[in-house]
Amino acid sequence: MKKTLISISLLGLDYGQLNAEIKKLEPFADWFHVDVMDGNFVPNLSIGALVAKWIKTKKPLDCHLMITNPHKYLEDYAKAGARSITIHAEASKHLSNDIDKIKALGCKAGVALNPETPVSKISPVLSKLDMVLIMTVHPGFGGQKFMPEPLEKIRWLREHYPNLDIGIDGGIDDKTAPLAVEAGANVFGIGSYVTAAKDPKKAVEKLRKAIQ
């Protein structure tokens, strides 16, 4: 069984005091999830590599690039401190080449799939990947309702690639996370459930109990 990891999204934090907010959450996170949006691939804007490089944390950063032409920016995020870089299958023009470049930069390589995108889209590159990130919302905004249909993709991936990290992103809380565990996910992208909670520590403790 793959180790269960909680990856806390920075999307809902106060960017005016980002490192102070990260420091509060650091004891409860296994990773931090950096949502990068360009206002093109998704209808929203967020931080870029120029901001990401100032993030101060001892926890690994997974930079989730929800952007067009991700190949142009891979080196920027590697230099900014990304431990892993996750790109979208729908946005990459040369997915295999982009994965090779991520690895050559010394980062782990992940590919994200939107809710409607089948696993067959990434069949040729699955053996190269460190992680597949299954979106259970349409990317672009936090706080969306969990979509259960993509869980079938997680089940297939876990059956056929038992050693792969399989992440899930969107609408994850203590009620939906057990569904993802049952399907085979082991990396949980958590946003507003923790960052908007009055007591983030209790929220994470409740979540960890739910996924045990």
N, C-alpha and C positions, 0 to 999 in steps of 0.2 A: 504494500500500500504506500503510495506516494505521501510525503509529508504535507500536512495541511498548512497553508500559509494565508495570512490575512494581509492584503495589500490595500492600504488606506489611500483613497484618492485625495489629491490636494485641491480638487475643483471647487469645493465649497468653503475653502478657507479664506481668511482675510489676507489678500495679497499685500496689503500695506504693512503687515507684520507677519509675513509668511514664516520666517524661521522661528519666531516665538511660538507660533501656532504648531509648527512641526515638532518643536521640542516638547510641547505638552502631550502630543500624540505618540511620540517616539517609543515610549515604554510599552505601548500596546500593539505596535505594528511589526510585522515581519518584513514587509516591503512598503515603499511609498509608490503610489501610482500617479504618474505625471500625465494628465490629460492635455494633449496638444491639439488644438483645433484652429483651422485656418479660415473659417467663414466661407469656404468653397466646397470641400468634401462634405463638411457638416455645416449647418446653419448657425454657427456660433464661433466666437473667437476666445482664445485663452492664451496662456503663456507660451513663449517660444524659448529657444535655446539660450538667448541672452539673459533671460530670467532664471532658467533652470540651472545655469552654471553657478548661481549664487545660493542655491539651496544647500544648507548645511545639515547633514544628518549622517549617522553611522550606518543607517539601514540602506539596503540596496534600493536604487531608483529604477523603476520600470517605466520608460517613456513610451506612452501609447500615442503613436502618431496618426491622428485622424485628419490627414492632410493629403492633398494631391501631390504627385511627383515626390514621394518620400525619399527617393534616392538622392535628391539634391541636398538633403539636410541630415543624412545619417551621421556624417563625420562631425557635424556641429553638436549633435546630442551625445555622441561618444565623448567628445572633448569636454562637454558640460558635466560629465560624470555618470552617465547612464550605465547601469550594470547590465540591463537588458533593454532592447528596443523592439517594440511590437508595431508592425505596420499592417495596414489593411489590404487584404487580397483584392478588394474592389478598386483600390487606389494605385496599386503598383502595376507598372507597365511591363516590368521584367522581374517577376517575383523571385525566381531562382537566383538571379544576379544580385538582387537586393539583399537576400538572405546571406549570400556569400560575402557581401561587403560588410554586413553587420558583424559577422563572425571574424572577418579579417581585422576589424576595428577593435576586437577584443571583447565584444559584448555577446550576451546570449541573444538568440534570435527568436522572435515570436511573430505569429501571424494572427490577426483578428478577422473574424467572420461576422458580418451583419446578420440579423435574424433570418433574412430570406436567402442568404448565400449557402449553398450546399457544401458539404465537406469535399465533394468531388472537385470543386474549384481548386483545391490545394493538394490533390492527390500526388502530383509529380514531386512535390517538395516536402511532404510530410516527414520523410526519413531524415531530413536536414534540420528539423526544427527542435528547439528546446521547449517551446510552449505554443499551444493554440489557445487563443482567447475567444470564447464564444460570447457574443453580445446577446443579452436577453432584453435589451431595449434598443431603440434606434439611436445611434450615437449622436451626441451634440449637446444634450442637456442632462443635468442631474435630476434626481427625484422622480423619475418615470416609473410607471407600473411594470412589474416583472412579467415577461412573456414566457410561458412554460414550453412552447413548441420547440425552441432550440435545444432543449434537454436531450432530445433524441440524437443530436449530433454528438453530444458529450458521451452518451452511452456507446455509440459506435466507435468513437475515438478511444475510449478506455478499453474496449474489448480488443481492438486491433493494435493499439499502441500503449501497452500497459505501463511503460516507463516514461511516457510523455507527461510533462506538466500540462494540465488542462485548466485554464482559467475561465472564470465566468464574471461578467461585468454587466450590471444594470438591475436595479430593484432588489438588491440582496439585503435581507434582514434575517432575523432569527426564525421567521416563518418560511421564507423561500430557500434559505441556505440548506436546510436538510434535504430538500428536493434535489438540489445540485449535488450534494454528497452522495445521495442514492444513485444518481446518474453516473458519478465518477469524477466529478470536479475535485481539484485539490488546491486551487489558488482562487481566493475570493476577493474580487475587487469591491471594496466597500466605500460608499460615498456618504450621502446625507444621513444614513442610519447612524453613523458615528459622528460625523463632523457637525451635524445639527442637533445632536443629543445634548441634554442638559448635563449629563454625566457620561462623557465618552468612555471612561474606564468601565463603568457598569454595562454600557452597550456592548463593548467588545467582549467582556466576560460572558454576557448572555449569549452572544453569537458563538463564542468558542464552545460553550456547553451544547449549543444546538448542532454543531457540526462534529462533535466527538462520536 
